[in-house]
Amino acid sequence: MHSGKYVFTQLIEFLPQKAFQRIVMRYQGDKYIKSFSCWNQLLVMIFGQLSGCESLRELVCIAAAHTPKTYHLGFGKSVITRSNLAKANASRDSKIFEEFAYKMISIAQSKRITREFEIAGRFYAFDSTTIDLCMNLFWWANFRKAKSGIKVHTLYDVVTQIPTFLHITEARVHDMNAMDEIPYEPNAYYIFDRGYFDLARLFTINLIGSNFVIRERGQLQYEIVDGEDLLEKPDNILYDQTIRLTGPQTIKKYPSLLRRIVYYSTEHKRTFTYLTNSFTAKAEHMALLYKNRWQVELFFKWIKQHLHVKSFWGVTENAVRIQIYSAITAYCLIAIVEHDLHLNRSTFDVLRILSMSLLDKTPIRELFERTELVDNMLDDDRLQLSFNF
């Protein structure tokens, strides 16, 4: 089926090119452009992400070394140079790549929504990661006296393991301010670290009809409306209480009832106190949801290690945004390929294998069949060694 096609060419067949072209037409992204279209630019950026390029120079050098192949890789007929790629990243509207990233997010989320999870419903973890930048180059992202930086605020779908919303700001913007930008869904659950403990904003979530789970912060003044001592329960729930805030300021910010859950973690040998506006879900489920909040932290770690958002290929804000959205598009592309080809591998494993095979002409499925065969041989060898001992 894919005989003679490069692995990267097989990958880009999973991208909805018509949807991208509609976005480009809406923003007139290809107006007056004779060569190296927005589509070519996107593919070059994705190739750079998947191949692990650390700089624009490295990406252009690799493309130049494989000039006879670049047309078949979708990079266009013209020779890719540092100047034309840098100019495209600096001048073309980043909204094109942002909208397409959200299109890819929507596709990946819809495909992976059937993933098994212990609780039925829609669950999102919200957090941010700070990316430090050089003050001399990225002056527009002034953070401190001698440092620049940006924050990527991310809403992460716990079930599908796909980021569903990104909000890029300067690093000096406080995390709690980004809560105002979240596209809340009624009846969905939103999981926050205690750095987002803002009772007024949490009450807004309650009014929308959404649910939140957050770590308690500080010494809250409250009275217990209902609840009991649950020290004997085997699920490590120590307290499950309905409370009313009594502090003169806190009651103004959150005038409704709250649910307070105290959970003992045997793994960490300490207690955690959660607040939520959900009174119907099981207490142990609330503790499980907060435990899954760490998935967004793992996503930040993963994307910084295996995609390239720490070293940027341009210094303008527009170029930085294009690179971040290209990284998210590449992440979603790998997730879609893993699902559609039934590879049954982690996203990291899929990326690791494909990144070393982008210019190979082996069908993607065959690459993973070979690795499965090697894994089975290793398992047989380990079993044989255990019998010998």
Backbone torsions as a table, in degrees:
resi	resn	phi	psi	omega
1	MET	NA	-44.9	-178.3
2	HIS	-108.7	24.6	-178.0
3	SER	-61.7	127.7	178.4
4	GLY	86.7	-3.2	179.8
5	LYS	-98.9	136.6	175.6
6	TYR	-64.3	152.4	178.8
7	VAL	-58.2	-40.9	179.2
8	PHE	-63.8	-38.2	176.9
9	THR	-63.9	-37.5	176.2
10	GLN	-65.3	-37.3	-179.4
11	LEU	-64.6	-43.7	-173.9
12	ILE	-71.8	-11.4	173.7
13	GLU	-68.4	-16.8	177.1
14	PHE	-85.5	-5.4	178.1
15	LEU	-87.2	134.3	177.5
16	PRO	-77.4	86.7	-173.3
17	GLN	-62.9	-38.2	-179.2
18	LYS	-63.2	-38.9	177.9
19	ALA	-64.1	-40.0	178.1
20	PHE	-64.4	-42.6	-178.7
21	GLN	-65.6	-33.4	176.3
22	ARG	-64.9	-39.6	177.6
23	ILE	-65.4	-43.1	179.7
24	VAL	-60.6	-42.9	-179.9
25	MET	-64.5	-37.0	-179.3
26	ARG	-65.0	-35.9	179.9
27	TYR	-97.2	2.2	-178.6
28	GLN	54.0	43.7	-176.5
29	GLY	-67.5	-29.1	-177.6
30	ASP	-101.5	14.0	180.0
31	LYS	-66.1	130.5	179.9
32	TYR	69.2	9.1	-179.6
33	ILE	-96.2	124.3	-179.0
34	LYS	-95.0	-29.3	178.2
35	SER	-147.2	166.4	-178.1
36	PHE	55.1	70.9	-178.4
37	SER	-72.4	175.3	176.4
38	CYS	-61.5	-35.0	177.3
39	TRP	-64.1	-45.4	176.2
40	ASN	-59.2	-42.9	-179.9
41	GLN	-61.4	-44.7	179.2
42	LEU	-60.1	-44.9	-177.7
43	LEU	-66.0	-38.7	177.0
44	VAL	-62.3	-42.5	-179.8
45	MET	-65.5	-40.7	178.3
46	ILE	-66.2	-41.1	177.8
47	PHE	-60.0	-42.9	178.4
48	GLY	-62.7	-38.1	178.0
49	GLN	-66.2	-48.2	-175.4
50	LEU	-70.8	-30.7	-179.0
51	SER	-86.7	-6.1	174.5
52	GLY	79.7	31.2	-179.9
53	CYS	-68.9	135.0	-178.7
54	GLU	-90.4	-17.9	-176.1
55	SER	-151.2	165.8	176.9
56	LEU	-64.2	-38.7	178.9
57	ARG	-60.0	-44.3	-179.5
58	GLU	-63.6	-42.3	179.9
59	LEU	-61.9	-45.1	-179.1
60	VAL	-67.1	-37.9	178.6
61	CYS	-63.1	-42.3	179.2
62	ILE	-65.1	-43.3	179.2
63	ALA	-63.0	-39.3	-179.9
64	ALA	-66.9	-36.5	180.0
65	ALA	-66.6	-23.8	-178.9
66	HIS	-117.8	37.5	-177.6
67	THR	-53.2	-42.6	179.7
68	PRO	-62.0	-18.8	-177.1
69	LYS	-97.7	-14.4	-169.3
70	THR	-62.9	-34.1	178.5
71	TYR	-63.5	-42.0	-179.2
72	HIS	-72.8	-20.6	176.3
73	LEU	-83.5	-6.6	177.6
74	GLY	93.0	14.6	-175.9
75	PHE	-87.1	-2.6	-180.0
76	GLY	95.1	176.7	-176.5
77	LYS	-85.7	-25.5	-176.5
78	SER	-79.6	154.1	177.9
79	VAL	-71.9	132.6	-179.8
80	ILE	-80.8	124.8	177.7
81	THR	-121.5	162.4	178.7
82	ARG	-61.4	-37.4	-175.8
83	SER	-68.4	-45.1	-177.0
84	ASN	-73.0	-32.8	177.3
85	LEU	-71.7	-41.9	178.6
86	ALA	-64.7	-39.7	178.9
87	LYS	-65.3	-40.2	179.0
88	ALA	-64.2	-43.3	179.9
89	ASN	-67.1	-30.9	-177.5
90	ALA	-82.0	-29.9	-169.6
91	SER	-108.3	-29.0	-176.5
92	ARG	-78.1	143.1	-172.1
93	ASP	-61.8	121.4	-180.0
94	SER	-66.6	-17.1	178.8
95	LYS	-61.9	-29.6	177.3
96	ILE	-59.5	-48.0	-176.9
97	PHE	-75.9	-29.8	176.6
98	GLU	-65.8	-48.7	-179.3
99	GLU	-63.9	-38.1	179.6
100	PHE	-69.5	-35.8	176.1
101	ALA	-60.1	-41.5	178.1
102	TYR	-68.5	-31.8	174.0
103	LYS	-63.6	-43.8	178.5
104	MET	-66.1	-38.0	176.8
105	ILE	-60.4	-44.3	-180.0
106	SER	-62.3	-42.4	179.8
107	ILE	-66.1	-48.2	-178.5
108	ALA	-62.2	-41.0	-179.4
109	GLN	-65.0	-42.6	-179.0
110	SER	-66.0	-33.3	-179.4
111	LYS	-75.0	-33.7	-174.1
112	ARG	-100.5	9.3	-177.7
113	ILE	-68.2	-17.5	-179.6
114	THR	-84.7	0.8	178.5
115	ARG	-58.7	141.8	-178.0
116	GLU	-72.2	137.7	175.2
117	PHE	-145.4	151.2	-172.6
118	GLU	-65.0	-25.3	-175.4
119	ILE	-123.5	142.2	176.9
120	ALA	-85.3	137.2	178.3
121	GLY	140.6	-173.7	178.7
122	ARG	-112.6	123.8	-173.1
123	PHE	-130.9	130.1	-177.4
124	TYR	-129.7	136.7	172.9
125	ALA	-105.6	136.7	-177.9
126	PHE	-121.1	129.4	178.8
127	ASP	-161.6	176.5	-179.8
128	SER	-134.4	158.1	172.9
129	THR	-129.2	141.1	-179.3
130	THR	-101.6	133.0	178.0
131	ILE	-113.4	115.3	-179.3
132	ASP	-74.5	141.7	-179.3
133	LEU	-129.9	160.8	178.5
134	CYS	-76.4	128.2	-176.7
135	MET	-61.6	-39.0	-176.1
136	ASN	-68.0	-32.2	-177.0
137	LEU	-93.6	-41.8	-175.7
138	PHE	-105.7	59.9	-175.8
139	TRP	-63.6	-26.1	-176.8
140	TRP	-71.5	-14.7	-178.8
141	ALA	-109.5	41.0	-178.4
142	ASN	-53.8	125.1	-176.0
143	PHE	-116.3	-55.9	176.4
144	ARG	-129.4	-173.8	-176.3
145	LYS	-59.2	-39.2	-175.9
146	ALA	-124.5	24.2	-176.4
147	LYS	-147.3	144.8	171.1
148	SER	-116.8	164.8	179.6
149	GLY	-177.7	160.9	174.5
150	ILE	-128.9	159.5	174.0
151	LYS	-117.3	138.4	173.7
152	VAL	-111.0	102.4	178.1
153	HIS	-84.1	125.6	-170.2
154	THR	-128.7	132.7	171.7
155	LEU	-101.1	118.0	-169.6
156	TYR	-114.7	124.7	178.3
157	ASP	-76.0	113.8	-175.1
158	VAL	-66.2	-34.6	-175.5
159	VAL	-76.3	-51.9	-176.5
160	THR	-84.7	-13.6	-178.0
161	GLN	59.7	42.2	179.2
162	ILE	-125.4	132.5	173.7
163	PRO	-70.7	127.5	-174.0
164	THR	-104.7	-14.9	-178.8
165	PHE	-153.1	135.1	177.4
166	LEU	-129.2	138.3	178.0
167	HIS	-131.9	111.7	-175.9
168	ILE	-97.7	124.3	-179.8
169	THR	-135.0	172.1	169.9
170	GLU	-66.4	153.4	-174.6
171	ALA	-64.4	-24.1	-176.9
172	ARG	-76.2	-11.4	178.2
173	VAL	-69.9	126.8	-178.3
174	HIS	-68.7	144.1	-177.2
175	ASP	-55.4	-40.4	-175.5
176	MET	-62.2	-29.4	179.4
177	ASN	-64.6	-28.6	-179.6
178	ALA	-71.6	-17.6	177.8
179	MET	-61.5	-26.9	179.9
180	ASP	-70.2	-17.9	-176.2
181	GLU	-94.5	-8.3	-175.7
182	ILE	-67.1	131.0	175.7
183	PRO	-81.8	84.3	-174.4
184	TYR	-66.3	143.7	175.2
185	GLU	-112.1	136.7	176.3
186	PRO	-60.2	139.5	176.1
187	ASN	72.6	-3.7	176.0
188	ALA	-80.9	161.7	179.7
189	TYR	-108.4	134.8	179.3
190	TYR	-120.7	125.1	-173.3
191	ILE	-107.3	125.2	-177.0
192	PHE	-125.2	147.5	168.2
193	ASP	-76.0	166.0	-176.0
194	ARG	-71.4	-8.7	172.8
195	GLY	-64.7	-16.5	179.1
196	TYR	-101.9	18.9	-175.7
197	PHE	-73.7	93.7	178.0
198	ASP	-134.2	104.7	-172.1
199	LEU	-62.1	-36.3	179.9
200	ALA	-64.1	-43.7	179.1
201	ARG	-70.3	-35.9	176.9
202	LEU	-64.9	-36.0	178.5
203	PHE	-68.2	-33.3	174.8
204	THR	-61.9	-41.4	176.3
205	ILE	-60.4	-41.1	179.4
206	ASN	-62.5	-40.8	-179.7
207	LEU	-67.6	-32.5	179.0
208	ILE	-66.7	-25.8	-175.9
209	GLY	99.7	13.4	175.9
210	SER	-97.6	169.7	-179.4
211	ASN	-116.1	150.0	177.3
212	PHE	-132.6	153.6	172.0
213	VAL	-133.0	127.1	-175.9
214	ILE	-147.7	148.5	174.9
215	ARG	-69.6	138.9	175.4
216	GLU	-69.5	140.8	179.3
217	ARG	-126.7	136.2	177.3
218	GLY	76.3	-174.0	179.6
219	GLN	-99.5	93.1	-179.5
220	LEU	-74.6	141.8	172.0
221	GLN	-94.5	124.4	-177.6
222	TYR	-155.8	165.0	172.4
223	GLU	-122.0	145.4	-177.9
224	ILE	-85.7	121.5	178.2
225	VAL	-89.1	-39.3	-179.9
226	ASP	-156.1	151.7	178.4
227	GLY	146.1	165.5	-177.5
228	GLU	-147.4	165.0	176.7
229	ASP	-76.7	121.9	-176.3
230	LEU	-116.4	31.8	-173.6
231	LEU	-61.2	-23.0	-176.4
232	GLU	-89.3	-4.1	-177.7
233	LYS	-70.6	138.6	-176.2
234	PRO	-75.2	-11.2	-175.9
235	ASP	-91.2	12.7	175.1
236	ASN	69.3	18.3	173.6
237	ILE	-87.0	113.1	-177.2
238	LEU	-84.6	-41.3	179.9
239	TYR	-140.0	142.0	172.9
240	ASP	-136.0	97.5	-169.3
241	GLN	-122.6	148.9	167.7
242	THR	-100.4	124.6	-174.5
243	ILE	-126.4	161.9	172.6
244	ARG	-126.5	127.2	179.3
245	LEU	-67.9	140.8	-177.3
246	THR	-120.7	-6.8	177.9
247	GLY	-63.6	142.5	-176.8
248	PRO	-59.1	-32.0	178.7
249	GLN	-90.6	-41.0	-175.8
250	THR	-66.4	-34.7	-179.1
251	ILE	-70.3	-27.3	175.8
252	LYS	-71.5	-38.8	-177.8
253	LYS	-75.9	-35.4	179.9
254	TYR	-135.6	87.4	-175.0
255	PRO	-81.0	-7.3	-178.8
256	SER	-91.6	175.6	178.0
257	LEU	-75.0	152.6	175.8
258	LEU	-126.6	158.3	175.0
259	ARG	-108.4	129.0	-177.6
260	ARG	-115.0	122.0	-176.8
261	ILE	-121.6	126.3	176.8
262	VAL	-108.8	122.3	-174.3
263	TYR	-122.7	134.8	176.7
264	TYR	-100.7	121.1	179.7
265	SER	-93.9	114.5	177.8
266	THR	-68.8	-26.6	179.6
267	GLU	-68.2	-42.5	-177.6
268	HIS	-98.5	-9.7	-179.5
269	LYS	56.2	47.7	178.8
270	ARG	-156.9	166.3	179.7
271	THR	-99.8	150.2	175.3
272	PHE	-126.2	137.7	179.5
273	THR	-113.9	123.8	-177.8
274	TYR	-114.4	147.6	172.2
275	LEU	-118.1	139.2	178.7
276	THR	-149.7	158.7	174.9
277	ASN	-101.4	7.6	177.5
278	SER	-93.7	121.9	-178.8
279	PHE	-107.1	-1.9	-176.4
280	THR	-102.5	-30.2	-178.2
281	ALA	-70.7	153.6	178.3
282	LYS	-68.5	146.1	-178.4
283	ALA	-62.3	-39.8	-179.5
284	GLU	-66.8	-27.3	176.8
285	HIS	-70.0	-35.6	177.5
286	MET	-64.2	-40.4	177.4
287	ALA	-65.6	-38.5	178.3
288	LEU	-65.4	-39.9	179.2
289	LEU	-62.2	-44.5	-179.1
290	TYR	-66.3	-34.4	176.8
291	LYS	-61.7	-36.2	-179.9
292	ASN	-76.3	-6.5	175.5
293	ARG	-60.4	-25.7	-178.2
294	TRP	-66.6	-12.1	177.6
295	GLN	-62.0	-35.4	179.1
296	VAL	-68.9	-33.6	175.8
297	GLU	-65.9	-40.9	178.1
298	LEU	-66.0	-34.5	177.0
299	PHE	-64.0	-43.8	177.5
300	PHE	-60.1	-45.0	-179.6
301	LYS	-63.3	-42.8	-177.9
302	TRP	-63.6	-48.7	-174.0
303	ILE	-70.2	-29.5	177.2
304	LYS	-73.6	-33.0	-177.7
305	GLN	-81.1	-38.6	-167.8
306	HIS	-112.9	-16.7	167.1
307	LEU	-116.0	173.7	-169.3
308	HIS	-117.8	97.2	176.4
309	VAL	-127.3	6.0	177.3
310	LYS	-95.8	-36.1	176.4
311	SER	-110.8	116.3	-172.7
312	PHE	-94.9	151.9	-176.0
313	TRP	-95.8	9.1	177.2
314	GLY	-159.5	158.9	-174.3
315	VAL	-106.0	-11.3	179.4
316	THR	-80.6	158.1	178.1
317	GLU	-61.0	-38.4	-179.9
318	ASN	-61.9	-44.1	-179.6
319	ALA	-65.2	-39.1	178.5
320	VAL	-63.3	-43.9	-179.9
321	ARG	-64.9	-42.3	178.7
322	ILE	-60.5	-41.7	-179.5
323	GLN	-66.0	-40.5	179.5
324	ILE	-64.8	-45.1	-179.5
325	TYR	-69.2	-31.3	175.1
326	SER	-66.9	-36.7	177.3
327	ALA	-64.6	-42.3	178.5
328	ILE	-66.0	-39.2	176.8
329	THR	-61.7	-42.3	178.5
330	ALA	-63.9	-41.0	178.9
331	TYR	-60.6	-47.6	-179.1
332	CYS	-66.6	-35.9	177.7
333	LEU	-59.7	-45.9	179.2
334	ILE	-63.4	-40.2	178.9
335	ALA	-63.8	-39.4	179.1
336	ILE	-67.6	-43.5	179.4
337	VAL	-62.2	-43.9	178.9
338	GLU	-58.8	-39.9	-179.0
339	HIS	-72.3	-50.7	-172.6
340	ASP	-68.1	-32.4	-179.7
341	LEU	-94.0	3.4	178.1
342	HIS	52.0	50.2	-176.5
343	LEU	-76.3	-24.3	178.5
344	ASN	54.5	43.1	177.7
345	ARG	-127.4	160.4	174.4
346	SER	-69.5	158.3	179.0
347	THR	-59.1	-37.8	179.5
348	PHE	-63.2	-44.5	179.9
349	ASP	-62.3	-42.3	179.9
350	VAL	-62.7	-46.1	-179.9
351	LEU	-63.8	-41.3	-177.8
352	ARG	-61.2	-41.6	-179.0
353	ILE	-74.0	-44.9	-176.6
354	LEU	-68.8	-35.0	-177.7
355	SER	-63.1	-27.7	179.2
356	MET	-92.5	2.5	-174.2
357	SER	-130.2	17.0	-172.6
358	LEU	-60.9	-32.5	-177.7
359	LEU	-103.2	13.9	174.7
360	ASP	-85.6	158.6	-179.7
361	LYS	-109.8	18.8	177.5
362	THR	-79.5	137.7	173.0
363	PRO	-56.6	139.7	-174.4
364	ILE	-56.8	-45.2	-177.5
365	ARG	-60.1	-35.9	-179.1
366	GLU	-67.0	-34.6	177.1
367	LEU	-57.2	-42.6	-176.9
368	PHE	-81.7	-23.6	173.0
369	GLU	-66.7	-36.6	178.2
370	ARG	-66.4	-43.5	-179.6
371	THR	-66.8	-33.9	176.2
372	GLU	-63.9	-40.3	178.9
373	LEU	-63.2	-42.9	178.3
374	VAL	-63.8	-42.0	179.2
375	ASP	-61.1	-41.5	179.7
376	ASN	-66.3	-38.0	178.2
377	MET	-65.0	-40.6	178.3
378	LEU	-64.5	-39.6	178.7
379	ASP	-64.3	-40.0	179.0
380	ASP	-65.2	-39.6	179.3
381	ASP	-64.4	-41.8	179.1
382	ARG	-64.4	-39.8	179.0
383	LEU	-64.1	-41.7	179.6
384	GLN	-64.3	-39.6	179.0
385	LEU	-64.8	-38.5	-179.8
386	SER	-65.7	-35.1	178.2
387	PHE	-69.6	-38.0	-179.2
388	ASN	-65.1	-33.7	179.4
389	PHE	-82.2	NA	NA
